[in-house]
Amino acid sequence: MKKISIIFLLLYTGFCAKAQSFAFQNGEKITYKVNYTVLGLYVNAGMASFTTARTNENGNIYHLVGEGATNDRYDWIFKVRDRYESYIDADNMQTVRFIRNVNEGKYKKYEEVAFNNSANTVTTKKGTYKVPENIQDVISTVYSMRNLDFSKYNQGDKIPVNMFFGSNIYNMYIKYAGKQTLKTKYGTFKTIVLKPLLLDGNTFKGGENMTVWVTDDGNHIPVRIDSKLSVGSIKVDLETYENLKYPLAVAQN
């Protein structure tokens, strides 16, 4: 069940870009069901959710929250209760503050990161780090992704990703893989297909082994994620949504 928390984190993988207009609005909430398959066994491993709130704390700010939890019936095996928070500037989508509060089995970690965008530095309890311009955290990256104009890209184009997590800067990319219609519990939708570059590790196979489908409309919300793991595979599906800014792109039958 530990892989549930890792895939929850990878839901945030996106792009670093300044946004001129937002694809989301105050009060948006999206939830996902996370399923794990290994040796032919299909397990409903848990849920993940994303919420958006406008706040005037320290200025004109969006408060973005991502939460992940294992299914209650599997808590006795490995209990996960993770919460990630990002505070972003509502004018340019640059991260101001990031909070990570994770509870995974016996492992617990609380971390706060302050972003100084004028100096291009981030500060944690371990120190201050020099970072590239427009660096994002794991939550703000997915919201930046949703604001990109995908019509500017051709199939096969690689869009760079700069993300700060822990004490490291991750320079990756996401490949634009074209468009596709996709069946979901809400119907068949027009989608944009993306393939993030994954770092080789204990859980994920390195390379382009993850596929993400996002709606081909003004929202650009992920509706499905499939990924191979070192052992088995994982599938993340849109479960519910509230207060989207635009109608979803339903394909015509």
N, C-alpha and C positions, 0 to 999 in steps of 0.2 A: 504493500500500500504506500510505501514511501514515494514511489514514482508519481503519485497523484499530486504531491506538492511541487515536484519539478515541472510537470506539464502545466500546472497552474501558473507557474512563473513564466513559462514559454508562451503562454497566451499573450503576454505583454510585448513580445518581440514586434518591433515596428520600425519606423523610419524617423530620422531627425530632420525636421523641416519647420520653417516658420509658416504659420497659418494666417491667411488673410481673412477667412471666415470659418466658423466652426461647423462641423458636421453633427454636433451634439448640442444639447441644451440642458438647462437646469432641471433636475428631477429625473433624468434618464436612469433606467435600471435595466440591466441585461443579465440573465442567468444562463449557465451552461451545465449540462450533464457530462460527466467524465467517465468513460468506460475503458477498461483495461482487458486485453486479451492475451492469454499465455497458454500454450499447450492445448489449444482448442477450447479453453475455458473463458467465457465472456462474463466479466464482472462489472456491475454498476458501482464504480469505485467512490464517487463523490460528486460534489457540486462546486462551481465557482461563480462568482457574481461581480459585477462592476456597477458602481453608482457614481453619479455626477451631481455636485451641488455648487451653486454660486455663493461666494462668501465675500464679505468686505474686510476679513481679517488681514491686517497689514496691507490693505489696498485692494485693488480689483483682482480677485483671485478665484480660480476654480479649485475645488477640493475633490479629487478623484480617489475612489476607494476600490480596491480589489480584495476580495476575500475568498478563501478556499477551505473546504472541509471534506474529510472522508465521510462516507456513508456511516451512519450511527451503528449499523450492524457489524461494521468492520473495525470499530474503535478498539475493541479488545485485542486486535492484531497489531494495528498501528494507527494511532489517533493523530489527525492533522487538523489544526485550527490556525490558519495563517491570515494575516491582515497586512496589506500594503497600502500606504497612503501617499499621494502626491499632491503638492500644492503648486499650481502653475499660474503664471501671469496670464490674465485673460486677454491681453492685447497681443502678445507675441508667442504664447504657448511655451515659454521657457520655464524650466523647473526652478522653483524657489526653495522648496523643502521636500524631503522624502523621509518616510518613516516605514521601517520594516519591523513587524512584531510577529514572530513565528513560534509555533508550538507544535513540534513534530516528534511524537513519542517522548523520549527523555530529553530531546534536544530543544532548548529554548533560546531565543535570541531577540533582543530589542536593539534597534539601531536608528539613529537620526542622522541625516545628511543635510548640510546647508550648502546651497549653490550660490556662488557669487558670479553672476554672468558678465558683469563688467570687467572682472579680473580673470575670468575663465579658470576659476578654481572651485573645488568642492572641499568641504571640511567635515570630517568624522571625528570620533573620539580617538582615532589612531593618528590623526594628523591632517594636514592640508595637501591637496593634490592638484597639480596643474592638469587641465583637461582641454580638449578641443572646443571650439565655439559650438554653441547650440547642443551641448551634451544633454542627454535625457536620462531619466531613471526608467526602471522597468515598467512603471505604470504609464508615465507620460508618453512613452514611445508609441504605444498602440493608439493613443488619441492623436498623436501627430500623424501617424499613418493614415488615419481616417480622413484627414484634411488634405491629403495629396490629390492632385489632379492626374488621375491615371491615364487620361487621354493623351498626355504628353509622352507616354512610354510605349515602346514597341516590344513585342514578345521577345523574351530573352534578355531584355535590359536588366542590369543589376543596380539596385538603389542602395547606397551606402547607409549603414547604421552605426551610430556612435552612442554607446550606452555605458554609464558608470554603475557598477554594482559591487558591493563589498568594498574592496580596496583596488579594484581593477577597472581599466577601460577596455571595453570590447568593441573592436572595429570589425564589423561584419557586413553582410549585404542581404537583401531580399530580392529574388529574381521575379520579375513580372512574367507570368507564364500564360497570359491570354485570358480569354473569357469562356464561361461554360454555364449551362443551365444545371441546376442542382435540386433534387427532391429533398424536402425536409418535412417535419411534422406540420409546418405551416403552409405547405404547398411547394410548388416548383418556382425557384427564383433565378433571376439573372445574376450571375456572380463573376467576380474577378478572381483569378487564381494566382496565388503567390507561393513562392518556395523559399523560405528562409535558409540561410547557411547556418548549420548547427556545428557547435564545437564538439569534437570527439571527447567522450567522457565515460563515466561508469554507467550512465543511464541511456544516453542517446548515442546513436551512430553518427559520426561526423559526416558532413556533406549536406546535400539537398534531400534529406530523407523526411522532411516535413512538408505537407501541403496545407495551405490555408485558403478557404473560400470566403470572400467578403462580398456583401451585397453591392451590385452594380447600380447604386443610386446615391443620393446625397448623404446617406448615413454611413456607408462603408463599414457595417458591423460584421465581424466574423460570424458565419453561420455553421461552419464545420472546420475541424482541424484533424488531420490524420498524420500519425508519425510512427515510424519504426523505432523500436527501442533495442537496447542490447539484448534484452530478453522480452519477446512478445511485441505488442504494439498498443497504441492508445488512440482513442477516438473521442473528440470533444464536439458535442452538438448543442446548438442553440435550443434552450428550453423555454424561456419566457422573455418578454420585453415589455417595457413601459415607457411612455412619454418620449418616443423617438421624434426627432425633429422633422423628418420627411417620411412619406409613405415608402414601404418596402417595395423593391422592384420584383413584382410577381410576373413570371413568364406566362405568355399567352399560350393556351393549349391549341 
